[in-house]
Amino acid sequence: MTFGHGDPFSPATLLSFFFKYDCATCDLTAPLVERLHRALAPAGLRVVGVSQDAAVETAAFVDKHGLSFVVVLDTDLEVSAKFGFDAVPALVLARSNRRVLCSFEGFVKQDLLELTRLAAATCGAVTPELVRDENQLPECRPGCGSKVHDPDVTRRLVGRLGTAELGARRVRVQAGDDPFEFMAAQGLDDGLPVVPPTEVRVLQMLEGTTRAAAEVVAHVPPNLAPATVEKIAVNAVMAGCRPEYLPVVLAATEAACTDAFNLHGVLATTYFSAPVIIVNGPVRHEIGLNCGGNLFGQGFRANATIGRALQLLVRNVGGGRPGGVDMSTLGQPGKFTCCVGENEEESCWEPFHVERGFDRDTSTVTLFAGEAPRAIRDQVSRTARSLGASMGLCLESMAHPKLHRMSEALLVVSPEHARTFARDGYSKTDLRARIQDVTARPLRTLLPDDACKEGMTLAAVPKALLDPDGRLTSAALDTRVPKFRHDDDILIMVGGGTAGKFSAVLGGWASGAAGSTAVTVEVR
Amino acid sequence: MSDSLVILDPTNERTPIGRRLATRSDRLGGTLGIIDISKPRSDIFCDEVERLLRDLVPGLDIVRLRKPTFTKPAPADLRDEVEARCQAVIQALAD
């Protein structure tokens, strides 16, 4: 049995196992961690147990399970507080303290198996078998509360971690008041309950970045109020983010508050637009961001909370609220949250952010003002040309079939469809050209007429089709005009699960300098 | 819920600034600005407003102004121009 107080958190690949001796789910997990240690220690995996108990209880736990890996005492809970989880057992697989490959709390069989696979892959070893029959393991068991949240411990930690650096106004929720109801009554939520941003939680969140708490990241529309790292962290806590998500939230804030993205307009418009966050690069896997199945759906904490954090920030710091500056007629569910990762691993093309000028190993966030995703169904096409035509025909209905040259679009190509393009060597340029070709219609069919008064205005007609007095030339009416002003207005990413010949398009808003243009920034 | 709980304020902590409305004139005079916010067909709407006002108040000095885009707040130079030239202003929407 080895106890230590040094710094065991420095090897290349580290698995940290946080536990309490009186936790039944920790009892379930400990033997499995021990097997993982025995299997992968020779390949270089370092397993460290982190006990939240004193030496006597910790020794009993180690004896009970025959643990042979190093166990350290975290009786002052500073390490636990910095990792920021709410329950034990907690498993964190990391390349270093700041680069988390995989983490989860409680017992979740699928997460444990995935962690085992990742740990083995990182060490270049074969994935070990933790039990003879995986069916013996329960699917899921809740953990016990981390001691960090014991009230007396919270007070001690606040003193030790230094709340002096936190500049936000303190608000006291009186004894007997439910903090969730209190925050809702103050109008600080988005219609769903928010996590109370206590000092400890905000300090834990700030551990996710090296940037100073007081640094102003952006001025948030519509009130152009300064958003410090700390204010963003407060809203990220409320949204339910983990500390390792914070750099992505910071980058999303930077991108959203640029003049090119025009968050003021995106918010104020009566249209459907919401900030859609697209994440690329290594950070996707480091924070467990979903890039696969159910991409725009529920069930993934990083996706759900990063988008929500940005929306809460716009509400609470920027002052943008429905019925106020947010004048959307119908809104859309993505205005709660919309954050997705590109499925770069299943893509037939270079990643979205590489196309936009970044290195593959750089993590980025792209903000796009988008509608809700709508289906592109093509289960029959076996050639890129046919599939490209399907996509074009579906994109033509964006906003209105007669409204061309209005906005950007985000085309989300599913892995199965990507494979069709890959087979035919179809580039993104080819796909864009195909979409432009199949959507091109004679201008006369796009202008307002008696059958349908909606249609292209002269302001949207290509200048080449107007005479010096701004009237249509004689040849203009028969000239075919494609859906998009520029080929590059069709943004293309790959995303979603590996089964299903379904892609999606998210229509944009007004594009160009008068509207909103997609913006990409690096995650730092 | 027996202990009180301290949370950090997630807002911008700005105390709303009370703004007093400008004094309303009981009659139109001087220079009136009509701001077209650049929505489609807003020029048609503003033309009609101008025509009606010229009929109602002969001799009224009317200037037409235009925001570069309806998607963004009026730029500072336009706000300055309104302040310098106009005694009253109508900001006109369309659609």
Contacts between the chains, C-beta under 8 A, distances in Angstrom:
chain1	res1	chain2	res2	distance
A	151	B	3	6.3
A	166	B	8	6.5
A	168	B	8	4.0
A	168	B	9	5.1
A	168	B	10	7.7
A	168	B	13	7.4
A	169	B	8	7.4
A	169	B	9	4.0
A	169	B	13	5.3
A	170	B	6	5.2
A	170	B	7	7.5
A	170	B	8	6.6
A	170	B	9	7.4
A	171	B	6	7.1
A	171	B	7	5.2
A	171	B	8	7.3
A	171	B	9	5.3
A	172	B	4	5.5
A	172	B	5	7.3
A	172	B	6	5.5
A	173	B	4	6.2
A	173	B	5	4.4
A	173	B	6	7.6
A	173	B	7	6.3
A	174	B	4	5.4
A	175	B	1	7.1
A	175	B	2	6.0
A	175	B	3	5.8
A	175	B	4	4.5
A	176	B	1	6.0
A	176	B	2	7.6
A	177	B	1	7.2
A	178	B	1	6.2
A	179	B	1	8.0
A	179	B	5	5.4
A	179	B	7	6.9
A	183	B	7	7.6
A	188	B	10	5.8
A	188	B	11	7.3
A	196	B	5	6.3
A	196	B	7	4.9
A	197	B	7	5.2
A	197	B	8	4.8
A	197	B	10	6.2
A	198	B	5	6.8
A	198	B	6	6.8
A	198	B	7	5.8
A	198	B	8	7.6
A	199	B	6	6.5
A	199	B	8	6.6
A	202	B	8	5.4
A	220	B	12	7.8
A	223	B	12	6.6
A	223	B	14	7.3
A	225	B	12	3.5
A	225	B	14	6.4
A	226	B	12	7.4
A	230	B	8	7.9
A	231	B	10	6.9
A	231	B	12	7.5
A	234	B	8	4.9
A	234	B	9	7.6
A	234	B	10	4.6
A	235	B	10	5.2
A	238	B	10	6.0
A	262	B	71	6.1
A	262	B	72	6.3
A	264	B	71	7.8
A	264	B	72	6.2
A	264	B	73	6.5
A	265	B	69	7.9
A	265	B	71	3.4
A	265	B	72	5.7
A	268	B	71	7.7
A	269	B	71	6.9
A	312	B	10	7.0
A	316	B	10	4.3
A	316	B	11	4.8
A	316	B	12	7.5
A	317	B	10	7.4
A	317	B	11	6.5
A	317	B	12	4.8
A	318	B	12	7.7
A	319	B	12	7.0
A	457	B	40	5.9
A	459	B	40	7.6
A	510	B	71	6.0
A	513	B	69	7.7
A	514	B	38	7.8
A	514	B	68	7.2
A	514	B	69	3.9
A	514	B	71	6.0
A	515	B	69	7.5
A	515	B	71	5.4
A	516	B	71	7.6
